[in-house]
């Protein structure tokens, strides 16, 4: 299976603190890859590294055969890498639709002369962008709330809005940082369905950080386990369930707890 994204011996150091240490990882075409590990294992550091907030101290990040170590976050978004955040980063005084529109690549490309002298073509272009963003909201189940202020949404729906906003960038790899946080069991079950739908319908790779182990075991094609900044295991849900290093370092209990 084709590797879309690769990390080769990647380390991130902050002074004397080693946040990631010689991590090798691949993201394969069409898969849902989950990253798990205890608090402080380096999961969010890894996401910040992939999206350009941090740069590696050593090693290489390769996306579609291109080394992207030094690319800024907005450049990576342009290449097709988008994310959600552990704590929602919505524009809460803007509507649901407006939050998605601001992420669309063409939404900020309209010039003054174009808006004045090419009104007909501009109107069609704007309508097409709105339709595309509305379609992203339909996927996550929020198309009926286009004019609702983002800040007034229940927390679970705010998380879904963040996913729709990331999709509006036209991403090819979507990083989801604890998307099920604050959701009840029914909402989590629906989220799993939506993530699978995104993977297939939009043909995108998904990298997932999530503390709900049941959800991770259900949804993942492959799982990578971090502990103290090092990768200690990688494999299928069954392989991770039965890995003694994972049980000791992360789960702290018996295999049956999974």
Backbone as a ProteinNet text record, in pm:
[ID]
protein_1_A
[PRIMARY]
XXXXXXXXXXXXXXXXXXXXXXXXXXXXXXXXXXXXXXXXXXXXXXXXXXXXXXXXXXXXXXXXXXXXXXXXXXXXXXXXXXXXXXXXXXXXXXXXXXXXXXXXXXXXXXXXXXXXXXXXXXXXXXXXXXXXXXXXXXXXXXXXXXXXXXXXXXXXXXXXXXXXXXXXXXXXXXXXXXXXXXXXXXXXXXXXXXXXXXXXXXXXXXXXXXXXXXXXXXXXXXXXXXXXXXXXXXXXXXXXXXXXXXXXXXXXXXXXXX
[TERTIARY]
84.4	0	88.1	47.4	128.3	136.9	257.5	277.7	257.6	165.2	137.6	223.7	241.4	316.2	411.8	536.6	636.7	714.3	741.6	834.7	955.7	1073.8	1197.3	1285.9	1296.8	1385.3	1364.5	1239.9	1206.8	1216.6	1287	1296.6	1257.5	1196.5	1164.9	1214.8	1301.7	1358.5	1333	1295.9	1279.7	1380.9	1497.4	1603.4	1646.2	1636	1672.7	1558.6	1438.7	1322.5	1309.7	1303.8	1285	1137.3	1064.9	920.9	892.4	974.7	968.7	1110.6	1130.1	1265.2	1275	1335.4	1361.6	1236.6	1129	1002.7	997.2	971.1	942	791.9	727.7	584.6	545.1	449.3	396.2	244.5	190.5	45.6	19.6	-61.9	-84.6	-211.7	-215.1	-327.4	-459.7	-555.8	-691.1	-714	-615	-631.8	-671	-724.5	-748.5	-642.9	-550.5	-439.6	-462.6	-457.5	-477.6	-346.6	-330.6	-214	-262.7	-211	-250.2	-125.7	-150.1	-41.9	-88.1	-19.2	-57.5	-34.3	-86.8	-62.8	87.1	130.1	272.5	351.8	283.7	354.3	410.4	356.1	404.6	302.7	177.7	75.6	46.4	19.2	-10.8	113.6	230	355	366.7	328.9	332.8	239.4	118.1	25.2	80.5	137.5	195.1	312.2	383.8	495	444.1	341	287.9	224.6	170.6	100.9	187.5	314	406.1	416.1	345.6	358.9	498.8	546.6	684	760.7	891.6	978.6	1064.7	1099.9	1179.2	1320.9	1371.4	1511.1	1602.7	1555.7	1629.1	1528.7	1572	1484.3	1411.7	1327	1257.9	1108.9	1029.5	886.5	868.1	815.4	801.5	653.6	604	464.5	461.2	408.4	403	540.2	639.8	777.9	849	790.5	850.4	882	1003.9	1040.4	976.4	897.9	823	864.6	983.2	1029.6	1009.8	1039.7	1043.1	921.3	823.2	706.3	619.3	569.8	481.5	344.8	266.7	134.8	45.1	37.6	-53.6	-8.9	121.4	171.7	130.1	131.8	92.1	-57	-135.4	-278.7	-298.5	-222.4	-231.8	-195	-107.3	-68.6	-170	-259.2	-363.4	-361	-293.8	-289.1	-367.9	-474.4	-557.2	-583.7	-627.4	-645.7	-762.1	-806.6	-889.4	-803.8	-855.2	-777.4	-844.5	-761.2	-811.7	-913.4	-884.6	-979.6	-1028.8	-1160.3	-1216.2	-1164	-1138.9	-1085.9	-1183.2	-1309.7	-1409.7	-1416.4	-1470.9	-1502.8	-1645.6	-1657.4	-1786.4	-1890.9	-1851.6	-1947.2	-1984.8	-1938.8	-1976.8	-2067	-2143.1	-2236.8	-2163.8	-2239.2	-2185.6	-2131.7	-2209.8	-2165.1	-2043.6	-2042.3	-1928.4	-1800.5	-1809	-1690.5	-1630.1	-1713.6	-1662.7	-1614.3	-1684.6	-1645	-1504.1	-1469	-1337.6	-1222.7	-1251.4	-1146.5	-1132.6	-1229.5	-1226.8	-1118.1	-1039.9	-923.8	-961.9	-1079.6	-1117.8	-1193.6	-1223.3	-1307.2	-1235.3	-1103.2	-1026.4	-952.2	-988.6	-914.9	-984.5	-1090.8	-1168.8	-1111.4	-1079.6	-1025.8	-1134.6	-1098.2	-1194.1	-1254.1	-1169	-1218.1	-1310.6	-1275	-1358.8	-1497.5	-1504.1	-1633	-1718.2	-1652.3	-1725.6	-1769.9	-1677.7	-1703.7	-1743.6	-1728.8	-1766.7	-1870	-1977.5	-2075	-2143.1	-2175.2	-2245.8	-2159	-2034.8	-1946	-1907.6	-1893.5	-1860.1	-1972.5	-2096.7	-2212	-2218.9	-2190.5	-2192.5	-2081.9	-1965.8	-1852.9	-1883.5	-1940.4	-1975.2	-2078.4	-2176.8	-2281.4	-2222.7	-2125	-2061.7	-1983.2	-1915.6	-1839.5	-1933.7	-2044.2	-2142.3	-2199.4	-2230.2	-2285.2	-2185.3	-2058.4	-1955.2	-1940.2	-1940.3	-1927.5	-2050.6	-2167.6	-2291.1	-2287.6	-2229.6	-2218.5	-2129.5	-2021.2	-1935.1	-2013.2	-2099.1	-2180.5	-2286.9	-2334.8	-2429.4	-2364	-2238	-2165.9	-2158.9	-2136.8	-2123.9	-2257.2	-2364.5	-2496.6	-2533.6	-2474.7	-2502.2	-2560.8	-2604.7	-2655.8	-2784.6	-2854	-2977.8	-2950.8	-2824.2	-2789	-2694.5	-2711.3	-2619.7	-2609.7	-2721.9	-2725.4	-2714.8	-2688.4	-2673.1	-2531.7	-2519.3	-2385.7	-2309.9	-2183.6	-2103.2	-2094.6	-2086.7	-2072.4	-2194.5	-2308.7	-2431.7	-2457.3	-2371.9	-2387.8	-2351.3	-2416.7	-2368.3	-2224.9	-2152.6	-2009.3	-1981.9	-2061.9	-2041.8	-2055.6	-2149.1	-2168.2	-2056.8	-2000.3	-1884.9	-1768.5	-1752.1	-1644.9	-1671.2	-1797.2	-1831.7	-1809.3	-1837.3	-1814.6	-1666	-1581.3	-1437.4	-1396.6	-1458.5	-1428.1	-1471.9	-1593.4	-1642.1	-1550.4	-1502.3	-1412.4	-1281.7	-1229	-1106.9	-1129.9	-1245.5	-1276.9	-1284.7	-1328.9	-1343.8	-1210.5	-1100.4	-968.4	-932.3	-1011.5	-978.4	-870.7	-863.8	-754.4	-756.9	-639.1	-621.9	-581.3	-524.3	-497.6	-564.2	-645.5	-718.1	-672	-622.8	-577.3	-686.1	-735.4	-842.6	-787.4	-783.7	-728.7	-843.2	-863.8	-969	-1105.9	-1152.3	-1280.4	-1400.9	-1389.3	-1503.4	-1510.1	-1418.2	-1417.9	-1549.6	-1611.5	-1736.3	-1860.4	-1845.8	-1960.8	-2010	-2141	-2195	-2180	-2223.3	-2201.4	-2269	-2390.7	-2463.6	-2393.2	-2346.9	-2276.5	-2145	-2076.1	-1950.6	-1975.3	-2083	-2115.6	-2144.2	-2214.6	-2244.9	-2118.1	-2027.3	-1900.9	-1817.3	-1814.4	-1740.5	-1792.5	-1924.4	-1983.8	-1941	-1940.6	-1904.1	-1757.5	-1669.5	-1527.2	-1504.3	-1571	-1558.7	-1612	-1721.6	-1778.4	-1681.1	-1618.6	-1521.1	-1406.7	-1358.2	-1245.3	-1277.9	-1399.6	-1436.5	-1488	-1580.2	-1644.9	-1548.4	-1458.7	-1365.9	-1228	-1210.2	-1084.1	-965.6	-980.4	-874	-820.9	-695.6	-636	-668.6	-691.6	-727.2	-630.3	-574.3	-489.9	-566.2	-580.4	-671.4	-600.3	-616	-578.9	-707.8	-719.4	-842.5	-813.4	-873.2	-853	-955.9	-1062.6	-1164.2	-1110.7	-1059.5	-994	-1092	-1217.4	-1316.3	-1336.9	-1344.1	-1359.1	-1236.8	-1118	-994.2	-990	-1022.6	-1017.3	-1120.7	-1230.1	-1337.6	-1306.1	-1243.8	-1235.3	-1102.8	-996.6	-861.4	-823.5	-762.1	-697.4	-563.2	-498.3	-368.7	-353.6	-273.9	-255	-106.3	-64.8	71.8	65.5	152.3	153.3	280.6	263.2	375.6	384.4	506.5	528.6	658.2	650.3	766.2	836.3	756.9	811.9	867	857.4	908.3	794.5	808.5	711.9	745.7	650.1	676.3	601.6	504.3	429.9	355.1	325.3	248	182.4	56.4	-9.5	-159.7	-226.3	-372.5	-425.1	-556.3	-617.9	-587.3	-595.2	-568.9	-424.1	-331.8	-190.6	-161.7	-222.9	-201.6	-263.8	-380.9	-447.3	-361.4	-281.6	-204.3	-56.1	-19.8	120.4	154	243.1	271.5	333.2	410.9	469.4	360.3	258.5	147.4	68.8	41.2	-36.5	35.9	164.8	241.3	255.7	290	322.1	198.5	93.9	-19.3	-144.6	-178.1	-305	-294.6	-182.9	-164.8	-256.1	-298.3	-391	-386.4	-492.5	-499.1	-549.7	-521.1	-563.6	-714.2	-787.9	-933.6	-990.7	-916.3	-966.8	-989.7	-926.5	-947.5	-1082.9
-119.7	0	125	225	346.6	427.8	474.4	564.8	708.8	780.5	919.1	1014	979.7	1063.6	974.3	1020.3	942.4	1029.3	974.4	1034.3	942.7	999.1	921.2	971.7	892.6	923.7	1067.1	1104.2	1241.3	1260.9	1365.7	1405.2	1551.6	1583.2	1721.5	1744.2	1843.8	1873.2	2018.9	2042.1	2176.5	2192.3	2246.1	2250.2	2108.8	2075.6	1941.2	1842	1887.4	1799.1	1738.1	1605.7	1535.1	1498.2	1569.1	1546.2	1430	1414.9	1300.1	1254.2	1122.2	1069	962.4	999.3	904.9	826.8	899.2	834.9	807.8	683	642.9	614.6	666.5	643.5	665.2	588.1	607.3	618.9	693.8	701	649	545.2	477.8	526.7	511.9	558.7	498.7	586.8	544.4	492.1	498.4	437	536.6	480.7	555.2	508	597.1	566.2	636.6	562.6	621.3	626.9	736.4	755.7	752.4	660.1	652.8	655.4	678	683.3	761.3	745.9	819.6	968.7	1047.1	1191.5	1219.2	1312.5	1344.3	1253.1	1165.6	1070.2	1134.9	1251.9	1319	1324.6	1290.4	1283.7	1420.9	1519.4	1652.7	1715.2	1687.6	1734	1679.8	1553.8	1493	1566.7	1599.5	1674.3	1812.6	1879.4	2011.3	2004.3	1895.3	1872.7	1853.1	1771.2	1741.6	1863.8	1953.8	2070.2	2195.7	2185.8	2296.4	2393.5	2367.1	2452.6	2434.6	2309.5	2280.4	2229.4	2245.5	2184.4	2079.7	1973.2	1868.5	1915.8	1871.7	1896.9	1814.3	1694.6	1607.7	1515.2	1452.4	1363.7	1435.3	1360.5	1416.2	1383.2	1480.1	1458.4	1463.4	1356.9	1346.1	1330.1	1423.2	1418.7	1412.9	1303.7	1283.6	1303.6	1239.5	1238.5	1373.1	1467.1	1598.7	1619.3	1662.7	1693.3	1826.4	1825	1945.8	1997.8	1960.4	1998.8	2146.5	2234.3	2378	2453.3	2382.7	2451.1	2507.2	2630.3	2694.4	2624.5	2641.4	2575.8	2605.2	2732	2763.7	2698.1	2678.1	2607.1	2460.8	2402	2260.9	2244	2341.2	2337.2	2340.9	2425.7	2433.4	2303.4	2225.5	2095.9	1986	2013.1	1913.6	1854.7	1920.2	1870.3	1966.6	1917.8	2001.7	1928.8	2005.8	1946.1	2010.3	1939.8	1999.2	2004.2	2073.6	2093.2	2027.1	1995.2	1935	2026.6	2156.6	2257.4	2332.9	2342.5	2399.7	2541.3	2571.8	2702.7	2769.8	2767.9	2825.9	2977.4	3042.3	3184.6	3193.2	3204.2	3177.8	3285.1	3405.6	3511.3	3514.5	3413.5	3397.4	3276.1	3270.4	3159.9	3031.1	2923.2	2792.5	2797.9	2851.9	2859.4	2948.9	3062	3153.8	3090.1	3008	2939.2	2846.8	2786.7	2698.2	2778.3	2886	2968.5	3025.7	3068.8	3131.8	3034.6	2904.2	2804.9	2768.6	2808.5	2771.8	2850.8	2780.8	2841.7	2957.6	2952.6	3056.1	3171.8	3160.6	3261.1	3395	3392.7	3515.9	3560.3	3502.8	3533.4	3631.3	3692	3781.6	3923.1	3978.8	4113.4	4219.4	4343.3	4453.8	4474.7	4477.3	4499.8	4387.1	4266	4152.3	4164.3	4206.1	4216.4	4329.9	4432.7	4547.8	4524.5	4473.5	4468.7	4329.8	4229	4093.8	4035.8	4111.9	4076.4	3942.7	3916.1	3791.8	3669.8	3671.5	3556.9	3546.6	3663.1	3662.7	3601.8	3636.8	3581.5	3429.9	3381	3235.9	3167.4	3232.2	3174.4	3169.8	3277.7	3280.2	3173.3	3156.4	3055.8	2915.5	2892.9	2760.7	2731.9	2833.5	2816.5	2786.7	2861.9	2838.1	2696.9	2654.3	2520.2	2412.8	2435	2338.3	2330.7	2446.4	2449	2389.8	2415	2357.2	2205	2156.4	2011.8	1949.6	2020.2	1971.7	1967.3	2066	2067.7	1957.8	1922.9	1811.4	1680.9	1665.5	1542.5	1523	1631.4	1619.9	1639.8	1664.7	1675.1	1811.8	1918.1	2053.2	2146.5	2091.4	2176.3	2248	2199.4	2264.2	2379.6	2407.4	2513.2	2616.4	2644.6	2734	2872	2924.1	3061.3	3070.8	2959.3	2958	3002.4	3084.3	3124	3003.1	2991.1	2875.1	2860.5	2973.4	2968.4	2917.8	2914.4	2867.3	2718.8	2653.9	2510.9	2429.4	2314.7	2222.2	2180.8	2141.4	2115.6	2008.3	1903.5	1797.4	1847.3	1938.8	1994.5	2092.4	2158.2	2243.8	2160.1	2041.1	1952.9	1911	1885.1	1849.1	1966.2	2086.3	2205.1	2221.6	2192.4	2198.9	2101.5	1983.5	1885.7	1939.7	1997.8	2054.5	2166.1	2248.6	2358.1	2304.1	2198.1	2136.7	2079.6	2018.2	1961.9	2070.5	2190.6	2299.4	2344.9	2310.7	2345.8	2259.3	2152.9	2059.1	1961.6	1930.2	1847.4	1705.9	1647.8	1508.1	1422.1	1485	1419.4	1503.6	1439.3	1509.5	1456.9	1547.4	1512.7	1553	1457.2	1481.1	1461.8	1570.6	1568.3	1556.2	1435.3	1403	1453.6	1409.3	1459.1	1417.4	1310.2	1261.8	1321.7	1412	1472.1	1544.3	1517.4	1582.8	1520.7	1412.4	1347.2	1230.6	1204.3	1086	965.2	848	723.2	725.6	777.5	781.9	875.8	989.4	1084.4	1025.9	950.3	887	783.5	705.7	604.1	670.5	783.5	856.4	916.1	962.2	1018.6	913.2	791.9	684	663.2	664.3	648.9	762.5	884.2	1000.6	995.4	954.4	946.9	842.7	729.8	628.3	680.1	754.8	812.8	911.2	993.5	1089.8	1019.2	913.6	839.9	785.4	733.6	671.1	773	861.4	953.3	1056.6	1107.1	1210.3	1154.4	1023.9	957.2	1024.3	1046.5	1110.8	1016.7	1041.4	967.9	1042.4	967.7	1029.2	980.4	1077.1	1046.1	1092.9	1004.6	1028	1013.7	1115.7	1103	1092.1	991.7	974.1	889.1	928.1	853.6	743	742.7	637.4	512	418.7	300.4	214.5	204.8	127.6	182.3	313.4	378.2	353.9	365.8	344.1	202.4	105	-33.6	-61.7	12.4	-8.1	53.2	169.7	248.3	236.2	193.7	207.6	94.9	132.9	33.6	-7.5	90.9	66.7	161.9	121.6	201.2	215	337.9	364.5	406.2	348.8	378.7	453.9	569.8	649.1	642.7	648.8	657	733.3	841.7	927.7	967.7	999	1048.9	944.4	817.5	710.2	621.6	570.7	473.5	337.3	279.9	150.8	35.9	68.3	-38.6	17.8	-70.6	-35.7	-161.7	-152.2	-270	-256.3	-367	-371.1	-362.6	-345.6	-339.3	-466.3	-580	-706.4	-714.6	-671.5	-675.5	-581.6	-463.9	-367.7	-418.1	-479.8	-534.4	-635.5	-708.3	-817.2	-786.1	-659.9	-620.7	-591.2	-665.6	-645.6	-509.5	-453.3	-321.1	-214.2	-229.2	-133.8	-146.1	-266.9	-289.5	-229.3	-248.7	-199.5	-46.9	7.2	149.7	238.4	188.1	275.9	237.8	111	68.9	42.6	-8.2	-30.6	-136.1	-231.2	-333.8	-456.7	-533.9	-657.7	-633.3	-729.6	-721.7	-707.3	-771.2	-769.9	-629	-537.1	-400.1	-330.4	-380.6	-324.8	-365.6
0	0	0	-76.5	-92.8	36.1	66.9	179.9	133.2	198.7	163.8	246.8	374.3	467.8	545.6	563.2	635	732.5	848.3	943	952	933.8	938.9	1052.3	1159.4	1272.2	1322.8	1342.8	1379.6	1530.7	1570	1710.7	1725.5	1839.9	1874.9	2016.7	2032.4	2164.1	2199.3	2323.4	2377.6	2491.1	2459.2	2558.1	2592.9	2721.3	2764.1	2758.8	2721.4	2715.5	2576.9	2572.9	2445.9	2434.2	2347	2331.3	2237.3	2134.4	2043.5	2017.9	2014.5	2005.5	1896.9	1783	1673.2	1631.4	1607.1	1571.4	1421.4	1385.5	1247.7	1238.7	1134.2	1118.8	973.8	926.8	792	799.1	704.7	684.5	544.5	537.1	409.6	342.1	211.7	132.7	182.6	215.3	248	387.7	475.7	606.9	715.2	823.4	946.6	1045.9	1079.2	1169	1302.4	1410.7	1543.4	1620.1	1696.2	1782	1926	2005.3	2145.5	2234.7	2361.8	2459	2579.7	2692	2813.8	2798.2	2891.1	2889.6	2891.8	2807.7	2800.2	2709.6	2636.1	2550	2424.2	2385.4	2264.4	2152.1	2180.8	2074.8	2013.3	2097.5	2045.1	1983.7	2039.5	1977.6	1836	1818.3	1685.7	1589.5	1634.5	1549.5	1516.7	1616	1592.5	1494.4	1499.3	1407.5	1264.6	1248.4	1116	1050.8	1132.7	1077.2	1071.9	1112.4	1094.5	1209.8	1319.5	1437.5	1497.4	1498.8	1538.6	1417.5	1422.6	1324.1	1393.1	1322.7	1387	1419.1	1533.3	1568.5	1479.3	1447.5	1355	1287.2	1178	1102.6	990.6	918.7	802.3	805.6	759.5	734.7	583.4	527.2	382.3	347.8	267.8	223.5	71.6	19.5	-125.8	-189.6	-130.4	-179.1	-164.3	-89.7	-69.8	78.1	108.4	246.7	285.2	394.1	432.2	569.6	614.9	749.7	781.7	685.4	714.1	663.1	608.7	555.1	667.5	648.7	744.1	744	851.8	859.5	740	695.3	585	454.9	439.7	321.8	324.8	442.7	455.8	431	476	444.7	293.5	225.9	81.2	11.4	74.7	18.6	49.3	147.2	175.6	314.5	411.2	549.4	637.5	702.2	788.6	919.1	1021	1153.2	1227.6	1330.8	1435.5	1561.4	1664.2	1786.1	1906	2004.3	2127.6	2195.1	2196.5	2242.3	2120.4	2105.5	1983.5	1958.5	1830.5	1790.2	1692.5	1724.4	1636	1650.9	1548.6	1554.5	1606.9	1736.8	1801.1	1776.9	1734.4	1703.5	1556	1482.7	1342.3	1330	1222.1	1205.1	1168.4	1173.1	1134.2	991.8	898.4	759.4	744.7	812	802	852.2	956.6	1007.6	903.2	820.6	715.9	595.4	563.2	448.9	464.7	585.7	604	578	583.4	559.4	412.2	330.7	189.1	116.4	37.9	-27.6	-118.8	-180.8	-276.7	-212.9	-86.1	-22.5	-7.9	0.7	20.6	-104.8	-218.6	-341.1	-432.9	-384.9	-470.9	-466.5	-582.6	-589.9	-598.9	-572.3	-573	-711.8	-814.5	-951	-995.6	-957.7	-992.8	-932.3	-807.3	-738.8	-794.9	-853.7	-907.4	-1052	-1135.6	-1279.3	-1331.2	-1250.6	-1296.2	-1200	-1186.1	-1083.2	-1109.2	-1233.8	-1265.1	-1236.2	-1288	-1264.6	-1117.5	-1050.2	-908.2	-826.4	-861.1	-789.6	-805.5	-924.9	-948.2	-868.6	-868.2	-793.9	-645.2	-592.3	-450.7	-417.6	-505	-482.4	-482.1	-570.7	-576.6	-448.6	-395.1	-271.6	-155	-148.4	-42.5	-52.4	-173.9	-193.4	-149.2	-181.4	-143.2	8.7	74	220.3	287.3	229	282.9	272.8	164.1	147.4	254.6	293	400.8	533.1	553.3	674.7	672.6	554.4	543.6	587.8	551	585.8	736.8	810.1	956	1028.3	951.1	1011.7	1064.6	1008.2	1058.2	952.3	840.2	732.9	771.5	872.8	916.7	1013.6	1040.6	1136.3	1074.8	947.4	877.3	941.8	988.9	1038.6	1191	1255.6	1401.2	1437.3	1540.9	1586	1638.7	1599.1	1638.3	1789.6	1860.2	2005.3	2078	2010.3	2075.2	2051.3	1972.4	1947	2070.6	2092.7	2195.2	2164.9	2268.9	2252.6	2147.1	2145.9	2047.7	1905.2	1881.6	1748	1712.4	1811.4	1784.7	1732.3	1786.1	1737.9	1593.3	1561.2	1423.5	1328.4	1376	1293	1262.3	1358.2	1331.9	1221.2	1220.6	1115.3	979.7	973	846.8	798.2	890.9	853.9	797.4	857.2	804.7	664.7	642.9	511.8	404.8	444.7	348.9	291	355.3	301.6	181.4	159.2	52.1	91.6	219.4	271.8	214.6	210.8	171.6	290.5	392.1	520.2	628.8	711.8	817.2	952.7	1036.7	1171.1	1271.1	1345.1	1442.1	1583	1659.4	1795.1	1895.9	1946.5	2043.5	1998.9	1882.3	1829.8	1913	1992.1	2070.2	2210	2243.2	2376.6	2402	2515.8	2552.7	2493.7	2418	2356	2440.8	2435.1	2501.6	2409.8	2458	2383.8	2247.2	2240.8	2113.3	2015	2064.7	1978.5	1928.4	2014	1971.9	1863.3	1877.9	1777.3	1642.8	1646.8	1523.6	1464.9	1551	1504.6	1431.7	1484.7	1418.9	1276.9	1261.2	1128	1035.9	1089.3	1007.8	966.4	1057.4	1024.2	914.8	925.2	820.5	687.4	693.4	572.8	508.8	592.1	541	469.9	531.8	476.1	337.2	321.8	194.5	93.1	138.1	44.8	-10.2	75.1	32.2	-1.7	15.4	-18.2	50.1	181.9	257.3	363.9	401.8	512	641.7	747.9	875.9	982.9	1057.8	1173.5	1296.7	1392.1	1503.9	1637.6	1723.3	1864.2	1943.7	2027.2	2104.2	2227.3	2341.1	2465.5	2487	2406.5	2418.6	2348.7	2427.5	2371.5	2291.9	2339.3	2265.3	2125.3	2115.6	1985.8	1898.1	1957.2	1882.3	1824.9	1906.5	1861.1	1752.7	1755.8	1659.4	1523.6	1524	1401.3	1327.8	1394.5	1338.8	1243.7	1133.8	1047.7	1107.2	1170.8	1232.6	1349.7	1449.1	1570.3	1598.2	1632	1676.8	1823.2	1906	2048.9	2084.6	2149.5	2196.9	2348.6	2399.6	2543.6	2567.8	2645.2	2670	2540.8	2438.2	2313.3	2219.1	2256.2	2170.4	2122.5	2002.3	1952.3	2010.8	2085.5	2148.8	2082.9	1996.9	1930.9	1810.9	1718.4	1598.7	1547.1	1505.7	1451.4	1449.1	1426.3	1425.2	1567.8	1579.1	1711.7	1791.6	1727.8	1797.9	1844.9	1758.6	1796.6	1913.4	1912	2020.4	2149.8	2140.5	2258.5	2332.3	2255.9	2314.7	2329.8	2312.7	2323.8	2470.3	2532.2	2674.5	2705.6	2612.2	2635.1	2642.9	2558.3	2559.1	2689	2729.9	2852.5	2972.4	2976.2	3090.7	3087.9	2970.7	2963.5	2955	2889.8	2862.7	2939.7	2934.7	2993.1	3142.4	3185.3	3328.1	3383.9	3300.4	3350.2	3263	3268.2	3194.5	3053.1	2967.6	2828.6	2819.4	2908.1	2900.8	2914.3	2971	2987.6	2855.5	2749.2	2617.6	2562.3
[MASK]
++++++++++++++++++++++++++++++++++++++++++++++++++++++++++++++++++++++++++++++++++++++++++++++++++++++++++++++++++++++++++++++++++++++++++++++++++++++++++++++++++++++++++++++++++++++++++++++++++++++++++++++++++++++++++++++++++++++++++++++++++++++++++++++++++

